Amino acid sequence: MTNTDVPQTFAATVTVTGDAESASAETGECTVGGVRVAPGEKVMILGDTGVAFADAVLEATSIEHAPAGPGRCTYVAHFGRIPANQRHYTVWVHGFAEQVVTGGDLDGGAVYHLRPRPPTG
């Protein structure tokens, strides 16, 4: 690669969703598995090479609070420039488990499910 080479990138939208024990339609904030998530937080994508990285902020699209049970929270994150040509990508939101997807998944509109990160140790 020379100084004039521009790496290939693509745009993608990732839908982020989870079943929440508490949800606020007013603020867009939800608690999923004891972990808080809200609009403005970042979704990260890391390519399998470890150097291809992109991030985008969450936007609330649907916050449903069920009076007799868990609510459902749905957000989207719009990525403008995801580095292409990776075998797979790891997607995550801080405090939640990572999810591995392909470029085809991202191109088709990947869905990331909010699940608490498993305990370490």
C-alpha positions in Angstrom: 0.0 0.0 0.0 1.3 3.5 -0.8 0.5 6.8 0.7 -2.0 7.4 -2.1 -3.9 4.1 -1.6 -7.3 4.5 0.1 -8.6 1.4 1.8 -12.0 0.2 0.7 -14.8 1.0 3.2 -18.6 0.5 3.3 -21.5 2.0 5.2 -23.8 -0.1 7.4 -26.6 0.2 9.9 -26.6 -2.1 12.9 -29.8 -2.6 14.9 -29.2 -3.1 18.6 -31.9 -4.7 20.6 -32.5 -6.3 24.0 -35.1 -7.3 26.6 -35.0 -4.8 29.4 -35.9 -5.1 33.1 -36.4 -1.4 33.1 -37.0 1.1 30.2 -37.8 4.8 29.9 -39.4 6.0 26.7 -38.7 9.6 27.8 -34.9 9.2 28.0 -34.4 6.1 25.8 -32.5 4.5 28.7 -32.8 0.8 29.4 -31.3 -1.7 31.8 -30.6 -5.1 30.2 -29.2 -7.8 32.5 -28.3 -5.2 35.1 -26.3 -3.1 32.5 -27.5 0.4 31.5 -27.7 1.5 27.9 -28.9 4.8 26.4 -28.8 6.9 23.2 -25.4 8.5 22.6 -23.5 5.4 23.8 -21.1 3.9 21.2 -21.3 0.7 19.3 -17.8 -0.5 18.2 -16.8 -2.7 15.3 -13.3 -4.3 15.1 -12.2 -6.3 12.1 -10.4 -9.6 12.5 -7.0 -8.0 11.7 -7.2 -5.9 14.8 -6.6 -2.6 13.0 -9.9 -2.2 11.1 -12.1 -0.2 13.6 -15.2 1.9 13.4 -17.7 3.3 15.9 -21.1 5.0 15.9 -23.5 6.3 18.4 -26.8 4.7 19.4 -30.1 6.3 18.4 -33.3 5.0 20.1 -35.9 3.8 17.7 -38.3 1.9 20.0 -38.5 1.7 23.8 -41.4 -0.5 24.9 -42.1 -0.8 28.6 -44.5 -3.6 29.6 -46.2 -3.0 32.9 -46.3 -6.7 33.9 -42.9 -7.7 32.6 -39.8 -6.8 30.7 -39.7 -4.1 28.1 -38.0 -4.2 24.7 -35.4 -1.6 23.7 -34.3 -1.1 20.1 -31.6 1.3 18.9 -29.8 1.8 15.6 -26.2 2.8 14.9 -25.2 4.2 11.5 -21.6 3.5 10.4 -20.3 5.6 7.5 -16.9 4.0 6.9 -16.3 0.4 8.0 -13.0 -1.0 6.6 -13.7 -3.7 4.1 -12.1 -7.0 3.3 -12.1 -8.5 6.8 -13.1 -12.2 7.3 -15.3 -11.2 10.2 -16.1 -8.3 12.5 -16.6 -8.1 16.3 -19.5 -5.8 17.4 -20.0 -4.7 20.9 -21.5 -2.1 23.3 -19.6 -1.3 26.5 -20.7 -3.7 29.2 -22.3 -6.2 26.9 -21.0 -9.4 25.2 -19.3 -9.3 21.9 -21.0 -10.6 18.8 -19.1 -11.8 15.7 -20.6 -10.9 12.2 -19.5 -11.0 8.6 -19.2 -8.1 6.2 -22.3 -9.6 4.5 -24.2 -9.5 7.8 -23.2 -5.8 8.2 -24.1 -5.0 4.6 -27.5 -6.6 5.0 -28.2 -4.8 8.3 -26.8 -6.8 11.2 -28.7 -7.2 14.5 -26.7 -7.0 17.7 -28.4 -8.5 20.7 -27.7 -6.9 24.1 -26.5 -9.6 26.4 -24.5 -9.0 29.6 -20.9 -9.8 29.3 -20.1 -13.1 31.0 -18.2 -12.9 34.2 -14.4 -13.4 33.9 -12.2 -15.5 36.1 
